[in-house]
Amino acid sequence: MNTSQRGALAHARFAKKVDGVEVIYRRDVMDRPLTAWIGTVSSTRSSESAIVPVTSDRDYLFQTTDLSEFGIPQRGDRIIETINGESCSYEVLPPDNGDPCWTYQGHSQAMIRVYTKRME
């Protein structure tokens, strides 16, 4: 591990305590509690008579080592987060722009950004 990777991991450990949120990462029958950081949050809205959310997109950032038990994120994995007392389920899906459902963040690849859509 080089100096850049050690620095990124040390920063991630500190940020976990300060900014992270607890989520459940689920693949098939395997659930694991993990700490994630919320990335981009966006909504698609439709307006006929009122503004109604159609889909909700949310990116989650994880330390690469935290996902090692699962390997790389796969389409169909679920991330469950409690928001305002409600259990919200997000499915790992690629964004609408054709990118894959996850990407490494930064040169050290110490973090993975996972793209999701909320499942109602």
C-alpha positions as CSV (number, residue, x, y, z in Angstrom):
1,M,0.0,0.0,0.0
2,N,1.5,3.3,-1.0
3,T,1.4,6.6,0.9
4,S,-1.6,7.9,-1.1
5,Q,-3.7,4.8,-0.3
6,R,-2.7,4.9,3.4
7,G,-3.7,8.6,3.6
8,A,-7.1,7.9,1.8
9,L,-7.8,5.0,4.2
10,A,-6.9,7.1,7.3
11,H,-9.2,9.9,6.1
12,A,-12.0,7.5,5.4
13,R,-11.8,6.0,8.9
14,F,-12.0,9.5,10.4
15,A,-14.9,10.5,8.1
16,K,-16.8,7.3,9.0
17,K,-17.1,8.5,12.6
18,V,-18.2,12.0,11.6
19,D,-20.2,11.9,8.4
20,G,-21.1,8.3,7.7
21,V,-24.6,6.7,7.9
22,E,-25.4,3.2,8.9
23,V,-26.9,1.1,6.1
24,I,-27.6,-2.6,5.4
25,Y,-26.0,-3.9,2.2
26,R,-27.9,-6.9,0.9
27,R,-27.1,-9.4,-1.8
28,D,-29.4,-12.3,-2.2
29,V,-29.7,-13.7,1.4
30,M,-26.5,-12.0,2.8
31,D,-27.0,-8.8,4.8
32,R,-24.2,-6.8,6.3
33,P,-24.3,-3.5,8.3
34,L,-21.9,-1.0,6.7
35,T,-21.1,2.7,7.0
36,A,-21.7,4.7,3.9
37,W,-21.5,8.3,2.8
38,I,-24.4,9.9,0.9
39,G,-23.3,11.1,-2.5
40,T,-25.5,12.8,-5.1
41,V,-29.3,12.7,-4.4
42,S,-31.7,13.6,-7.2
43,S,-35.3,13.1,-8.1
44,T,-37.2,12.8,-11.4
45,R,-40.5,14.5,-11.3
46,S,-43.6,14.5,-13.4
47,S,-46.2,17.2,-13.5
48,E,-49.7,16.7,-14.8
49,S,-51.8,18.1,-12.0
50,A,-49.1,18.0,-9.3
51,I,-45.4,17.4,-8.8
52,V,-44.9,13.8,-7.9
53,P,-41.6,12.0,-7.4
54,V,-41.2,9.3,-10.0
55,T,-37.8,7.9,-9.1
56,S,-35.3,8.8,-6.5
57,D,-31.6,8.3,-7.2
58,R,-29.0,8.2,-4.5
59,D,-25.3,7.5,-4.7
60,Y,-23.5,5.8,-1.8
61,L,-19.8,5.9,-1.1
62,F,-18.2,2.9,0.6
63,Q,-14.6,2.1,1.6
64,T,-13.6,-0.6,-0.9
65,T,-12.4,-2.8,2.0
66,D,-15.9,-2.7,3.5
67,L,-17.4,-4.3,0.4
68,S,-14.7,-7.0,0.1
69,E,-17.0,-9.7,1.4
70,F,-19.4,-9.0,-1.5
71,G,-16.8,-8.2,-4.2
72,I,-17.8,-5.5,-6.6
73,P,-21.3,-4.1,-6.4
74,Q,-23.8,-5.9,-8.7
75,R,-27.0,-4.8,-10.3
76,G,-29.9,-5.8,-8.1
77,D,-28.0,-5.6,-4.8
78,R,-30.0,-3.6,-2.2
79,I,-28.9,-0.8,0.2
80,I,-31.4,-0.3,3.1
81,E,-31.2,3.0,4.9
82,T,-33.4,4.4,7.7
83,I,-34.5,8.0,6.7
84,N,-36.6,9.9,9.2
85,G,-37.6,6.6,10.9
86,E,-38.7,5.0,7.6
87,S,-36.8,2.0,6.1
88,C,-35.9,2.9,2.5
89,S,-34.7,0.4,0.0
90,Y,-32.4,1.4,-2.9
91,E,-31.5,-1.0,-5.7
92,V,-28.1,-0.9,-7.2
93,L,-28.7,0.1,-10.8
94,P,-26.6,1.9,-13.5
95,P,-27.4,5.6,-13.9
96,D,-29.5,6.7,-17.0
97,N,-26.4,7.9,-18.8
98,G,-25.1,4.4,-19.5
99,D,-22.3,4.3,-16.9
100,P,-21.8,1.1,-14.9
101,C,-23.6,0.8,-11.5
102,W,-20.4,1.5,-9.6
103,T,-17.1,3.4,-10.0
104,Y,-13.9,3.8,-8.0
105,Q,-13.5,7.2,-6.5
106,G,-10.1,8.8,-6.6
107,H,-6.7,7.5,-7.8
108,S,-6.2,5.3,-4.8
109,Q,-9.4,3.3,-5.4
110,A,-10.0,3.2,-1.7
111,M,-13.6,4.3,-2.2
112,I,-16.4,2.9,-4.4
113,R,-19.4,5.0,-5.5
114,V,-22.5,2.9,-5.9
115,Y,-25.5,4.2,-8.0
116,T,-29.0,3.3,-6.8
117,K,-32.7,4.0,-7.4
118,R,-35.3,3.9,-4.6
119,M,-37.7,1.0,-4.7
120,E,-41.2,1.8,-3.5
